[in-house]
Structure formats: structure tokens, C-alpha cells
Amino acid sequence: MASPVDSHSRKQTLQRNSRGLPRCRVILARIILLYFVACWPIQATPQGGADVNEAFQLATAAMREGHLEEAGAVFENITHSAPTFVGAHFNLGLVREEQGRFEDAAASLKKALALNPRLRGANLFLAIAHYRLNQYGPAAAALRLEIKLNPADPKAWMWLGVVELAQEQPEEAAVALDKAAKLAPNDVDILYHRGHAHLLVSKLSYERMLHADPDSWRVRQVLAQADAEADRDMDAVSEYQAAIKAAPQQPGLHEELGTEYWKMNKIEEAEAEYKRELVIDPHSVLATFKLGSLLVESAKPAEGKPLIEAALRQEPNLKEAYYYLGRAQMQLGNQNEALDALKKAVTLNSNPEILAQAWYQLATVYRRMHRMEEAQQAMSTFQKLKDQESEHRQQELEKKLQKQNPQ
């Protein structure tokens, strides 16, 4: 377990501001570049005639194949011989951007936009060039123009969020990245930046909370939740106790404290906190379910079963409840009812540990009912899940050790 950290140092952690945030990783321009090369409408009759158009086609093919020097030289020649050929200026800008020559890229893209202000993608790539030059204001302006022209382009919204993150505007960035995620729900780059933005927004919210009222029970609750997630259970208990002292009738606090006590195997203390929660909030589904489950774990099925059933009546999708309900029915000798509950548990549950245990209990019920073939199948499934869990834990351990000692 990590060494205890006193409240003062954890408050200092919350007080750190968001300046000096790491620059986001830049998406490879070539991935987007190929998309725009493929879809941008080639000028049918450029100044200079068929020879220029043929040269443009050859240079575009070279560009797609990664021959950037060759493509750039041809596009540059075309811009001299046919200065109004929009596509040559645009593709030259893309080549220069791929080469890391961002000032040249910006110049070519501006020329393309001067000839065709509605050219799809030009403002986006101009913004990326400005971003790479640390020119965040012009980058944001170009992206807003791109979004105005193409409001359904998720990459434009994503880059606006990226630029706003660079400008230390996480709340504005979160709005743009939420829009991007709505347009492209499975884009991993968008999801990465969106998660980062919302993490910063959360951090700022906690900082403002601490600044507004350092002694607020909410601050204590946040510190307790952070400790609980880091498995600093003793620290979490102390913070929850402080929060309860400041707001003794606040719903949720006793339930969270009870869960920490359960993690520490302090069963009597956990049971008492869950009961206190239900005095404050008799309709708390979580407190009802957790108290019922704790009583089943404590071999008190007659007390636990009605609570679990009450929780399921309020929230039928409480998947783990079916496992504990099955356990309660088993302890009470109700094999058919236990079988029904455990079948639901293995069908609905996604928690690997609960799922494996449900199959084990299911095998036990089948044995008691003398259904030996089904008992063997259930036990086989349990063993398979346990082997997978062991393998997964071993992989996680190896990853952790690798991070600690790359050599």
C-alpha cells in the first residue's frame, strides 16, 4: 500500500494550476493529407493547358506514394507557370507541411485560399501549420473558418479543441472535442484529446472548489475519493469521517465510508455505515444493495435477501445483485430460486471476478440438484475464466514491472 499522504500535501496537489501542460501529440498530417488529396476537386482546365494538368496528376501520384521532394518540386513549378491553379498551391502546402516546412506550407495554403476561399480543408491545414509554429490565435481563427464552411468535419472540431488546449482553455476545448466525438464516436485521436480536456476541466473545478471553501465537506469528499481510487484506504476513511463531521446528514457519504470499511474487511463498521445511510436516505439503491450483499457475505441470508430484492425492484439492471441474491437463496436452501438468480448473473454480468464466482456457485447448485453433467460444464467454465483472469493479472504485473525497470 502507498505510504499515507497528509491532508495538507494533498490539498497542495489540488492547488497546482494547469500551466505548463504537456503539448498534445500531433496527429500525423499524412493520414489526413491523403484524405484531402483524394477528395479535393481537381481543376479541369488549369492555366497552362493539358501539360500542366498531366504534371499535376503525376505530382499528386508521387505525393500519395511519399515522394515528397519530387512532388513538391513539380507543384512549385506549376505554381509559377500556372499561378491561378488552386490545386497546385493547395497540394504544395500539404507537401511542405508533411516535410515540416510550416512557414512555406502556410504561405502556399494562403495563396490557395486567396484563389478559392471555400476550398475544403485548406483552412484546416493552415491552422495545423500555425499550430506547429506556436501561432495559436491564427490557428483558432482558421479552424473557425473551416468549421463555418464544413460544420460536420470532426477533424476541424478536434483541432480546434487541440488549439484551445494549447491556449490553456480546457473548458472551451471540451466543448469542441465533445462535438468532434459526436461526429466521429470511434476516432481514437478525438477520444484521447477529449479525455485529456475533460480531465483538465475536472481538475480546474476541484481547484476552484478548494479556493472557494477550503473547509468544505465537498473538498473532503473529493480527497477521500482520490484516496479510495489509489487504494489509500486509511486516508480515505479519515477524509470521509471529516466530510461526515462537516455534513452529517449529507446523502452518500456514509455509503462511501461503508464501502471503504468493507474493503478493509471491517464488516461491523461497514454494516453500521450502510444502516446510517439508509436512515438518511431510505431510497438509496446502492446502500440497500450493498448492505444486503454484506449481510449475505456475513452468512445472514434471511436479513440480506429482502434488501437485495428491494434494490432490484428499484433498479432491475443492477447486475451484480443477482449473484448475491443467488448466494442468499443457496444459503437458505432454495435451490431452484438460486439457480434462476445465478443464471441471470452469468448472463448479465461483465465483472470478470463476479462472473467467475457466479459460475462456481452455479456448479455447486447443479451438484446439489444432482445435475452432474451441467455441474461439470459450469465448473469447466469457472476454471476457464479463472485461468484467463490469472493470465491477465500476470500480463498487468509484467507491464508494471516493465514500466518500473525498462531494462
Summary of the structure (lengths in Angstrom):
residues: 407
radius of gyration: 30.4
end to end distance: 24.8
largest distance: 91.1
contacts: 1306
relative contact order: 0.05
helix: 76%
strand: 0%
